[in-house]
Amino acid sequence: MKNDNLLILLTNDDGIHAPGLFALYQEIKKLGKVLIVAPDSERSAVGHAITLSQPLRVWPWPPADRAAHPIPPKSTNFTDTD
């Protein structure tokens, strides 16, 4: 049953095009609104990395929500709910 008040943040380190990410999205969107914010490509093993000089770039990514900066921790720094 879908709860329109439930906002689910979905991210990974395998990138926005990872088949597992989209498969999970297809299932959990039945529960509520899902915001996907993930790296633009595969970034495994950099889960604790930070960047100090690179700007955060975000763009729409149909059919889900957004793709973001190349490293997973920074991806989750950008999560607006609009």
PAZA-706962 format. One line per field, with one value per atom (N, C-alpha, C, CB): residue in three letters; residue number from 1; chain; atom name; x, y, z. Coordinates in steps of 0.2 Angstrom, whole numbers, plus 5000, padded with zeros to 4 digits. Glycine has a CB too. Layout:
% residues N
drenvex	[ALA / ...];
nulum	[NUM / ...];
margu	[A / ...];
pamar	[CA / ...];
u	[X / ...];
v	[Y / ...];
w	[Z / ...];
//
This chain:
% residues 82
drenvex	[MET / MET / MET / MET / LYS / LYS / LYS / LYS / ASN / ASN / ASN / ASN / ASP / ASP / ASP / ASP / ASN / ASN / ASN / ASN / LEU / LEU / LEU / LEU / LEU / LEU / LEU / LEU / ILE / ILE / ILE / ILE / LEU / LEU / LEU / LEU / LEU / LEU / LEU / LEU / THR / THR / THR / THR / ASN / ASN / ASN / ASN / ASP / ASP / ASP / ASP / ASP / ASP / ASP / ASP / GLY / GLY / GLY / GLY / ILE / ILE / ILE / ILE / HIS / HIS / HIS / HIS / ALA / ALA / ALA / ALA / PRO / PRO / PRO / PRO / GLY / GLY / GLY / GLY / LEU / LEU / LEU / LEU / PHE / PHE / PHE / PHE / ALA / ALA / ALA / ALA / LEU / LEU / LEU / LEU / TYR / TYR / TYR / TYR / GLN / GLN / GLN / GLN / GLU / GLU / GLU / GLU / ILE / ILE / ILE / ILE / LYS / LYS / LYS / LYS / LYS / LYS / LYS / LYS / LEU / LEU / LEU / LEU / GLY / GLY / GLY / GLY / LYS / LYS / LYS / LYS / VAL / VAL / VAL / VAL / LEU / LEU / LEU / LEU / ILE / ILE / ILE / ILE / VAL / VAL / VAL / VAL / ALA / ALA / ALA / ALA / PRO / PRO / PRO / PRO / ASP / ASP / ASP / ASP / SER / SER / SER / SER / GLU / GLU / GLU / GLU / ARG / ARG / ARG / ARG / SER / SER / SER / SER / ALA / ALA / ALA / ALA / VAL / VAL / VAL / VAL / GLY / GLY / GLY / GLY / HIS / HIS / HIS / HIS / ALA / ALA / ALA / ALA / ILE / ILE / ILE / ILE / THR / THR / THR / THR / LEU / LEU / LEU / LEU / SER / SER / SER / SER / GLN / GLN / GLN / GLN / PRO / PRO / PRO / PRO / LEU / LEU / LEU / LEU / ARG / ARG / ARG / ARG / VAL / VAL / VAL / VAL / TRP / TRP / TRP / TRP / PRO / PRO / PRO / PRO / TRP / TRP / TRP / TRP / PRO / PRO / PRO / PRO / PRO / PRO / PRO / PRO / ALA / ALA / ALA / ALA / ASP / ASP / ASP / ASP / ARG / ARG / ARG / ARG / ALA / ALA / ALA / ALA / ALA / ALA / ALA / ALA / HIS / HIS / HIS / HIS / PRO / PRO / PRO / PRO / ILE / ILE / ILE / ILE / PRO / PRO / PRO / PRO / PRO / PRO / PRO / PRO / LYS / LYS / LYS / LYS / SER / SER / SER / SER / THR / THR / THR / THR / ASN / ASN / ASN / ASN / PHE / PHE / PHE / PHE / THR / THR / THR / THR / ASP / ASP / ASP / ASP / THR / THR / THR / THR / ASP / ASP / ASP / ASP];
nulum	[1 / 1 / 1 / 1 / 2 / 2 / 2 / 2 / 3 / 3 / 3 / 3 / 4 / 4 / 4 / 4 / 5 / 5 / 5 / 5 / 6 / 6 / 6 / 6 / 7 / 7 / 7 / 7 / 8 / 8 / 8 / 8 / 9 / 9 / 9 / 9 / 10 / 10 / 10 / 10 / 11 / 11 / 11 / 11 / 12 / 12 / 12 / 12 / 13 / 13 / 13 / 13 / 14 / 14 / 14 / 14 / 15 / 15 / 15 / 15 / 16 / 16 / 16 / 16 / 17 / 17 / 17 / 17 / 18 / 18 / 18 / 18 / 19 / 19 / 19 / 19 / 20 / 20 / 20 / 20 / 21 / 21 / 21 / 21 / 22 / 22 / 22 / 22 / 23 / 23 / 23 / 23 / 24 / 24 / 24 / 24 / 25 / 25 / 25 / 25 / 26 / 26 / 26 / 26 / 27 / 27 / 27 / 27 / 28 / 28 / 28 / 28 / 29 / 29 / 29 / 29 / 30 / 30 / 30 / 30 / 31 / 31 / 31 / 31 / 32 / 32 / 32 / 32 / 33 / 33 / 33 / 33 / 34 / 34 / 34 / 34 / 35 / 35 / 35 / 35 / 36 / 36 / 36 / 36 / 37 / 37 / 37 / 37 / 38 / 38 / 38 / 38 / 39 / 39 / 39 / 39 / 40 / 40 / 40 / 40 / 41 / 41 / 41 / 41 / 42 / 42 / 42 / 42 / 43 / 43 / 43 / 43 / 44 / 44 / 44 / 44 / 45 / 45 / 45 / 45 / 46 / 46 / 46 / 46 / 47 / 47 / 47 / 47 / 48 / 48 / 48 / 48 / 49 / 49 / 49 / 49 / 50 / 50 / 50 / 50 / 51 / 51 / 51 / 51 / 52 / 52 / 52 / 52 / 53 / 53 / 53 / 53 / 54 / 54 / 54 / 54 / 55 / 55 / 55 / 55 / 56 / 56 / 56 / 56 / 57 / 57 / 57 / 57 / 58 / 58 / 58 / 58 / 59 / 59 / 59 / 59 / 60 / 60 / 60 / 60 / 61 / 61 / 61 / 61 / 62 / 62 / 62 / 62 / 63 / 63 / 63 / 63 / 64 / 64 / 64 / 64 / 65 / 65 / 65 / 65 / 66 / 66 / 66 / 66 / 67 / 67 / 67 / 67 / 68 / 68 / 68 / 68 / 69 / 69 / 69 / 69 / 70 / 70 / 70 / 70 / 71 / 71 / 71 / 71 / 72 / 72 / 72 / 72 / 73 / 73 / 73 / 73 / 74 / 74 / 74 / 74 / 75 / 75 / 75 / 75 / 76 / 76 / 76 / 76 / 77 / 77 / 77 / 77 / 78 / 78 / 78 / 78 / 79 / 79 / 79 / 79 / 80 / 80 / 80 / 80 / 81 / 81 / 81 / 81 / 82 / 82 / 82 / 82];
margu	[A / A / A / A / A / A / A / A / A / A / A / A / A / A / A / A / A / A / A / A / A / A / A / A / A / A / A / A / A / A / A / A / A / A / A / A / A / A / A / A / A / A / A / A / A / A / A / A / A / A / A / A / A / A / A / A / A / A / A / A / A / A / A / A / A / A / A / A / A / A / A / A / A / A / A / A / A / A / A / A / A / A / A / A / A / A / A / A / A / A / A / A / A / A / A / A / A / A / A / A / A / A / A / A / A / A / A / A / A / A / A / A / A / A / A / A / A / A / A / A / A / A / A / A / A / A / A / A / A / A / A / A / A / A / A / A / A / A / A / A / A / A / A / A / A / A / A / A / A / A / A / A / A / A / A / A / A / A / A / A / A / A / A / A / A / A / A / A / A / A / A / A / A / A / A / A / A / A / A / A / A / A / A / A / A / A / A / A / A / A / A / A / A / A / A / A / A / A / A / A / A / A / A / A / A / A / A / A / A / A / A / A / A / A / A / A / A / A / A / A / A / A / A / A / A / A / A / A / A / A / A / A / A / A / A / A / A / A / A / A / A / A / A / A / A / A / A / A / A / A / A / A / A / A / A / A / A / A / A / A / A / A / A / A / A / A / A / A / A / A / A / A / A / A / A / A / A / A / A / A / A / A / A / A / A / A / A / A / A / A / A / A / A / A / A / A / A / A / A / A / A / A / A / A / A / A / A / A / A / A / A / A / A / A / A / A / A / A / A / A / A / A / A / A / A / A / A / A];
pamar	[N / CA / C / CB / N / CA / C / CB / N / CA / C / CB / N / CA / C / CB / N / CA / C / CB / N / CA / C / CB / N / CA / C / CB / N / CA / C / CB / N / CA / C / CB / N / CA / C / CB / N / CA / C / CB / N / CA / C / CB / N / CA / C / CB / N / CA / C / CB / N / CA / C / CB / N / CA / C / CB / N / CA / C / CB / N / CA / C / CB / N / CA / C / CB / N / CA / C / CB / N / CA / C / CB / N / CA / C / CB / N / CA / C / CB / N / CA / C / CB / N / CA / C / CB / N / CA / C / CB / N / CA / C / CB / N / CA / C / CB / N / CA / C / CB / N / CA / C / CB / N / CA / C / CB / N / CA / C / CB / N / CA / C / CB / N / CA / C / CB / N / CA / C / CB / N / CA / C / CB / N / CA / C / CB / N / CA / C / CB / N / CA / C / CB / N / CA / C / CB / N / CA / C / CB / N / CA / C / CB / N / CA / C / CB / N / CA / C / CB / N / CA / C / CB / N / CA / C / CB / N / CA / C / CB / N / CA / C / CB / N / CA / C / CB / N / CA / C / CB / N / CA / C / CB / N / CA / C / CB / N / CA / C / CB / N / CA / C / CB / N / CA / C / CB / N / CA / C / CB / N / CA / C / CB / N / CA / C / CB / N / CA / C / CB / N / CA / C / CB / N / CA / C / CB / N / CA / C / CB / N / CA / C / CB / N / CA / C / CB / N / CA / C / CB / N / CA / C / CB / N / CA / C / CB / N / CA / C / CB / N / CA / C / CB / N / CA / C / CB / N / CA / C / CB / N / CA / C / CB / N / CA / C / CB / N / CA / C / CB / N / CA / C / CB / N / CA / C / CB / N / CA / C / CB / N / CA / C / CB / N / CA / C / CB / N / CA / C / CB / N / CA / C / CB / N / CA / C / CB];
u	[5004 / 5000 / 5004 / 4995 / 5003 / 5007 / 5005 / 5007 / 5010 / 5010 / 5013 / 5013 / 5009 / 5011 / 5015 / 5005 / 5015 / 5019 / 5026 / 5015 / 5027 / 5033 / 5038 / 5032 / 5044 / 5049 / 5055 / 5051 / 5057 / 5062 / 5068 / 5060 / 5074 / 5080 / 5084 / 5085 / 5085 / 5088 / 5095 / 5084 / 5100 / 5107 / 5111 / 5110 / 5117 / 5121 / 5128 / 5119 / 5133 / 5140 / 5141 / 5145 / 5136 / 5137 / 5135 / 5133 / 5132 / 5130 / 5123 / 5134 / 5120 / 5113 / 5111 / 5112 / 5115 / 5113 / 5114 / 5118 / 5115 / 5116 / 5109 / 5118 / 5109 / 5102 / 5099 / 5103 / 5103 / 5100 / 5097 / 5106 / 5099 / 5096 / 5089 / 5101 / 5089 / 5082 / 5077 / 5083 / 5080 / 5075 / 5073 / 5079 / 5077 / 5074 / 5069 / 5080 / 5071 / 5067 / 5060 / 5069 / 5059 / 5053 / 5049 / 5054 / 5052 / 5048 / 5046 / 5052 / 5051 / 5049 / 5045 / 5056 / 5044 / 5040 / 5033 / 5041 / 5031 / 5025 / 5023 / 5024 / 5028 / 5027 / 5027 / 5033 / 5030 / 5029 / 5034 / 5032 / 5035 / 5039 / 5046 / 5038 / 5050 / 5057 / 5061 / 5057 / 5066 / 5071 / 5077 / 5072 / 5079 / 5086 / 5091 / 5085 / 5096 / 5102 / 5108 / 5102 / 5111 / 5117 / 5122 / 5114 / 5128 / 5134 / 5132 / 5140 / 5135 / 5134 / 5137 / 5137 / 5142 / 5145 / 5147 / 5151 / 5149 / 5151 / 5157 / 5153 / 5156 / 5161 / 5162 / 5159 / 5162 / 5163 / 5170 / 5163 / 5170 / 5176 / 5178 / 5182 / 5174 / 5175 / 5170 / 5176 / 5167 / 5161 / 5163 / 5159 / 5169 / 5171 / 5175 / 5176 / 5175 / 5179 / 5175 / 5180 / 5179 / 5176 / 5179 / 5176 / 5176 / 5179 / 5178 / 5176 / 5183 / 5183 / 5183 / 5190 / 5185 / 5185 / 5181 / 5192 / 5177 / 5173 / 5166 / 5173 / 5163 / 5156 / 5151 / 5153 / 5145 / 5140 / 5136 / 5136 / 5136 / 5132 / 5126 / 5136 / 5120 / 5114 / 5110 / 5110 / 5107 / 5103 / 5097 / 5107 / 5092 / 5086 / 5088 / 5080 / 5086 / 5087 / 5081 / 5092 / 5077 / 5071 / 5073 / 5067 / 5069 / 5062 / 5062 / 5058 / 5068 / 5068 / 5068 / 5073 / 5073 / 5073 / 5080 / 5073 / 5085 / 5091 / 5098 / 5092 / 5102 / 5109 / 5113 / 5112 / 5119 / 5122 / 5130 / 5120 / 5133 / 5141 / 5144 / 5143 / 5150 / 5153 / 5154 / 5159 / 5154 / 5155 / 5149 / 5161 / 5148 / 5142 / 5140 / 5142 / 5145 / 5144 / 5141 / 5150 / 5144 / 5142 / 5135 / 5147 / 5134 / 5127 / 5122 / 5127 / 5123 / 5117 / 5117 / 5118 / 5122 / 5122 / 5117 / 5129 / 5115 / 5110 / 5103 / 5112 / 5099 / 5092 / 5087 / 5093 / 5084 / 5079 / 5072 / 5079 / 5067 / 5061 / 5056 / 5058 / 5058 / 5053 / 5052 / 5055];
v	[4994 / 5000 / 5006 / 5000 / 5011 / 5017 / 5022 / 5020 / 5025 / 5030 / 5036 / 5028 / 5041 / 5047 / 5052 / 5051 / 5050 / 5054 / 5051 / 5055 / 5045 / 5042 / 5044 / 5034 / 5047 / 5048 / 5044 / 5056 / 5040 / 5035 / 5038 / 5028 / 5038 / 5040 / 5034 / 5045 / 5033 / 5027 / 5029 / 5023 / 5026 / 5028 / 5022 / 5033 / 5022 / 5016 / 5019 / 5011 / 5014 / 5016 / 5013 / 5014 / 5010 / 5007 / 5011 / 5000 / 5017 / 5022 / 5021 / 5020 / 5027 / 5028 / 5022 / 5035 / 5020 / 5015 / 5008 / 5016 / 5006 / 5000 / 4996 / 5000 / 4990 / 4987 / 4985 / 4980 / 4984 / 4983 / 4989 / 4980 / 4995 / 5001 / 5002 / 5007 / 5001 / 5002 / 4996 / 5002 / 4990 / 4985 / 4986 / 4978 / 4988 / 4990 / 4996 / 4992 / 5001 / 5007 / 5004 / 5012 / 5000 / 4997 / 4994 / 4992 / 4991 / 4988 / 4993 / 4982 / 4997 / 5001 / 5008 / 5004 / 5009 / 5015 / 5013 / 5017 / 5007 / 5005 / 5007 / 4997 / 5009 / 5010 / 5018 / 5008 / 5022 / 5029 / 5033 / 5031 / 5039 / 5043 / 5041 / 5050 / 5040 / 5037 / 5043 / 5031 / 5045 / 5050 / 5046 / 5056 / 5045 / 5042 / 5047 / 5037 / 5047 / 5052 / 5047 / 5057 / 5046 / 5041 / 5044 / 5035 / 5041 / 5044 / 5043 / 5040 / 5046 / 5046 / 5040 / 5052 / 5036 / 5030 / 5026 / 5032 / 5020 / 5015 / 5019 / 5009 / 5019 / 5022 / 5017 / 5029 / 5011 / 5006 / 5008 / 4999 / 5006 / 5007 / 5014 / 5004 / 5019 / 5026 / 5029 / 5030 / 5024 / 5026 / 5031 / 5020 / 5032 / 5037 / 5043 / 5033 / 5043 / 5048 / 5055 / 5047 / 5060 / 5067 / 5071 / 5071 / 5076 / 5081 / 5088 / 5081 / 5092 / 5099 / 5104 / 5100 / 5102 / 5107 / 5106 / 5108 / 5101 / 5099 / 5102 / 5092 / 5105 / 5107 / 5101 / 5113 / 5102 / 5097 / 5098 / 5097 / 5093 / 5094 / 5089 / 5093 / 5091 / 5087 / 5088 / 5088 / 5082 / 5083 / 5078 / 5082 / 5080 / 5075 / 5068 / 5078 / 5063 / 5056 / 5052 / 5053 / 5053 / 5049 / 5042 / 5051 / 5037 / 5038 / 5039 / 5032 / 5039 / 5040 / 5048 / 5036 / 5049 / 5056 / 5060 / 5056 / 5058 / 5062 / 5058 / 5068 / 5060 / 5058 / 5063 / 5056 / 5062 / 5067 / 5066 / 5067 / 5070 / 5070 / 5063 / 5074 / 5062 / 5055 / 5051 / 5056 / 5054 / 5050 / 5049 / 5053 / 5043 / 5042 / 5047 / 5035 / 5048 / 5052 / 5059 / 5053 / 5062 / 5068 / 5068 / 5071 / 5063 / 5062 / 5063 / 5055 / 5060 / 5061 / 5067 / 5055 / 5072 / 5078 / 5083 / 5082 / 5081 / 5084 / 5080 / 5086 / 5082 / 5078 / 5083 / 5073 / 5087 / 5091 / 5087 / 5098 / 5089 / 5085 / 5088 / 5084 / 5093 / 5096 / 5092 / 5103];
w	[5000 / 5000 / 5000 / 5006 / 4996 / 4995 / 5000 / 4988 / 5003 / 5008 / 5005 / 5015 / 5003 / 5000 / 5005 / 4997 / 5011 / 5016 / 5017 / 5023 / 5014 / 5015 / 5010 / 5015 / 5011 / 5007 / 5008 / 5007 / 5003 / 5003 / 4999 / 5001 / 5002 / 4999 / 4997 / 5003 / 4990 / 4988 / 4984 / 4982 / 4986 / 4984 / 4983 / 4988 / 4980 / 4980 / 4978 / 4975 / 4977 / 4975 / 4968 / 4980 / 4965 / 4958 / 4953 / 4958 / 4954 / 4949 / 4947 / 4943 / 4944 / 4943 / 4938 / 4940 / 4934 / 4928 / 4931 / 4922 / 4937 / 4940 / 4939 / 4947 / 4937 / 4936 / 4943 / 4932 / 4948 / 4954 / 4957 / 4959 / 4956 / 4959 / 4956 / 4957 / 4949 / 4946 / 4948 / 4938 / 4949 / 4951 / 4958 / 4951 / 4962 / 4969 / 4969 / 4974 / 4965 / 4964 / 4961 / 4959 / 4957 / 4954 / 4960 / 4949 / 4964 / 4970 / 4975 / 4973 / 4978 / 4983 / 4982 / 4986 / 4975 / 4973 / 4975 / 4966 / 4976 / 4978 / 4985 / 4977 / 4989 / 4996 / 4997 / 5000 / 4993 / 4994 / 4989 / 5001 / 4990 / 4985 / 4986 / 4986 / 4980 / 4980 / 4977 / 4977 / 4981 / 4978 / 4977 / 4983 / 4971 / 4969 / 4968 / 4963 / 4972 / 4971 / 4971 / 4977 / 4965 / 4965 / 4960 / 4962 / 4961 / 4957 / 4949 / 4958 / 4945 / 4938 / 4935 / 4934 / 4938 / 4936 / 4942 / 4931 / 4941 / 4946 / 4950 / 4943 / 4957 / 4961 / 4968 / 4963 / 4967 / 4972 / 4975 / 4970 / 4982 / 4986 / 4987 / 4983 / 4986 / 4988 / 4993 / 4982 / 4996 / 5001 / 5006 / 5004 / 5008 / 5013 / 5010 / 5018 / 5004 / 5000 / 5001 / 4993 / 5001 / 5001 / 4996 / 5008 / 4993 / 4989 / 4992 / 4981 / 4991 / 4993 / 4988 / 4997 / 4982 / 4977 / 4971 / 4974 / 4971 / 4965 / 4967 / 4963 / 4962 / 4963 / 4963 / 4958 / 4966 / 4966 / 4960 / 4973 / 4956 / 4950 / 4950 / 4943 / 4949 / 4949 / 4943 / 4955 / 4940 / 4934 / 4934 / 4928 / 4931 / 4931 / 4927 / 4927 / 4930 / 4927 / 4926 / 4931 / 4921 / 4920 / 4920 / 4914 / 4922 / 4925 / 4932 / 4923 / 4935 / 4942 / 4944 / 4946 / 4948 / 4951 / 4948 / 4958 / 4951 / 4950 / 4950 / 4955 / 4946 / 4946 / 4949 / 4939 / 4952 / 4955 / 4955 / 4963 / 4959 / 4959 / 4959 / 4965 / 4957 / 4956 / 4962 / 4953 / 4968 / 4974 / 4978 / 4978 / 4981 / 4985 / 4991 / 4987 / 4995 / 5001 / 4999 / 5005 / 4994 / 4991 / 4988 / 4986 / 4985 / 4982 / 4987 / 4978 / 4993 / 4998 / 5001 / 5003 / 5000 / 5003 / 4999 / 5002 / 4993 / 4989 / 4989 / 4982 / 4994 / 4994 / 4996 / 4999 / 4991 / 4992 / 4991 / 4988 / 4994 / 4994 / 4989 / 5001 / 4986 / 4981 / 4974 / 4979];
//
